[in-house]
Amino acid sequence: MSAEQNELHELQNITHQYRKSLAAYEARTGLAPQLVDSRGSGEEKQAFARMDADLTAIELRAQLKAAEARLAKLEGEPVLESRAPRGKGIPDRASAEYAQRWLTAAASGNHAEFRTLIGGADGTTATSNVALPSYLENRIIQKLQQSSVLRSIAKISTIDSKRTIAVENALPTTALVAENGAVTPADPSFSTQITVIPFKYVTATTMTMEFMEDVVGTNGIGTGMDYVAQKIAASLALKLDEAYTIGAGGTAEPQGICDAGAASLAGIVTQGVQLAEDALPTAITADNLIDTYFAVQPQYRASPRFQWLVSDTVVKTIRKLKTLGSTGDYIWTTSPNVNGQAATGVAGAILGVPYNVGKYVPTTVGSATGANVRGNAYAVCGHWDYFEIFDRSGMQSMIDPYSGAANMRSTLYTWMRTDSKIMLPEAFAAIYSLNAS
């Protein structure tokens, strides 16, 4: 008799004994057979437990044999193996492997490898561009913060799309209320809507093949790529500072802190001191500085984020101010005054407030005129948490090995998307002058 027949015979015997035992229990007690587990005698419960265990063991042996039969069948089938080259996969862009593959592809002009990296590094959706290696992007961003005056003092946020931000312009009501008194409730108002549109800024860097091969030879972690990152950051910083300072906003470019207005005065800095028409920064007086400082409400002035943004021309003008016209002592000293002399030491401040010198702060009267034009701002003071820079997450790159192929050069295009907005104009004040024409 085969093993399968023995198991079948055993199963039939156990099933027969099971049924007989249930019928005997029902005849003895008059209860339903299903109650034997809870109301049967100890001997009956023990007998049924043994039969249940035997049935379970037989079922497990049958399942194991079925699984072994299926496995044997699969092992007997032929296996087809592809001879095509296997893909390398897409490493995380923060890894050294991604950086090495990116640099190698850039040096050799290997667009097939670039397409592979485009296919979704970090598990993201494929795009038309390839992300910079994280270490290179981090170096550029770090040096960008160091090179850009506005990025060093403004608030910076990261966004992933265009967005509209509601800005509160009125607070709810607070009042001193006596016992059993009442207060009139009021909701905060959000009537101002600010639209953020990340604008694209591109830096084109031409590199010789020898340079790129040397960089790849050092695994990309050396002075070569650090030099490239530094130059990309310096170039980006200059262009971004220009936009963050004098950009006209709207749908064309970021809004600068010195935005003079055109279509409307809403959303720009209008409080402060207006100089005479066509006046230059050299006309600024100590009184102008004091009036501008106190044009900002105390709650904004109390913050360490309250600072000046000025040009070299304004700093030079302030440093030349004297106590008695042209014959007195200089008001500005670089450290506490010693016997009326300007001693070397800690850099000076304007009315006790730190200052920052911006290359693109206006120094001449603007050409625009009209009812909605404030005029060029020569100096701005305020709480810089309310001038916000919005960076679109991720810095992208593209390599062009063809345009300069005759000279063995490749061009690396690196770009980022950013916008800037004056979130709360009342947190700032400016010294400005209108064009008289």
C-alpha positions, 0 to 999 in steps of 0.5 A: 500500500502506498503512502498516499493510500495509508494517509487516506485510510488513516483519515477515514478512520479518524473521521469515522471515530469522530462521528461515532464519538459525537453521536455517543455524546448526543445520545448520552446528554441530549445536547447538540454535538457542538457543545462537547468542547464546553460541556463534555466530560474531561475524557470526552474533551481529551479524546476530541483534542487528540482527534483534532491534532491528528487531523491537523497533522494529516492536513499539514503533511498534505500541504507540504507535499503539494508545495514540494510537488509545485517546487519540483515542477518549477525547477524542472522548467527551463530558465531563459536568461537575457544577454542584454547588458544590465542597467546600473540603476539610479543611485540617490543624488546625495551619494558619491556614486551619483556624483561620480556618474554625473561628472563622468557623463558631463566630461564625456558628453554621455547623454545616454547616462544623463537620460538614465539619471533623469529617469528618477533619481531619489525615486522622483518623476522623470524630468527634462533636466538632471539634478545636480549632485547634492554635494555640488548643489549644497556648495553652490547654495552655501556660497550663494548665501555668503556672496548675496547681501540680500540672501544673507539678511532676508527670510528664505523659504522653499516652495514646490510650486506657484502659490498665493499667500494671504497677508493679514492686515488687521488684528482681532480686537483686544480690550480691558474688560470689567467683571461681567463686561463684554468685548466686541469680537472682530476677525483678523483681516486677510485682504492682501493677496501676494502671488509667488512666481518662481523665476528662472535664473541660469548660469552658463559655465564653459569648461575645457575637457582637460579641466573636466577630466582632471575633476573626474580623476579626483572623484569630483571631491576637490578644488576643481568642482569647488572652484566651479561652485564658487564661480556659479554662486558668485555669478548667481548672487550678483544677478539675484541681488539685482532682482531682490534690490530693484526688481519691478515684481509682477509677472516679469521678475522678482519684487525688489525691496527698493521697488519704486512702483509703477502701476500702483503704490500698493505693496511697496515701501512708501513710509519714510522721508522724501527728499527734494525732487531730483535730490541725490544721496549726498543730500541725506542729513542726520535728520533724514536718518532719524525720521526714517528710523522712527517711521517704522513702528516700535514692534519692528524696530525692537527685533535684531532683524531690524537693519539698514540696506544702503549703498556705498554712496550713502555710507560715505555721505553719513561718514562725512556728517560733522557736528558743526557743518564742515568744521566740527568732528565727524559724527560717525566713529568706528569705535567709542570716541577717544579724545574726539578722534575716530579710533580703529575698532568695531565697525560703525552702525547707523543710529545703533542699527547694523547696516548692509551695503548693497551693490544695486541700491539706487544712487541716482534719481529714477527715470520713471514718473507718474502718480504711482511712482514713489521714486528711487530709494537710497536707503531702506531700514526695516525688519527683514523677516518681512522681505521674503525670498522664495526658492523653488526646491532643487537646482537643475543642470544641463550639459552641452558638449557640442557647441564648443566641440571644435575647441574641446569645451563643454558648457554647463548650464545650472539654474534655479528658480526664485522670487522675492516679495515685500510681505509687509511694507509697514515693517520698512521705511525708506529715504527716496527722491522723485524725478522732477521731470 
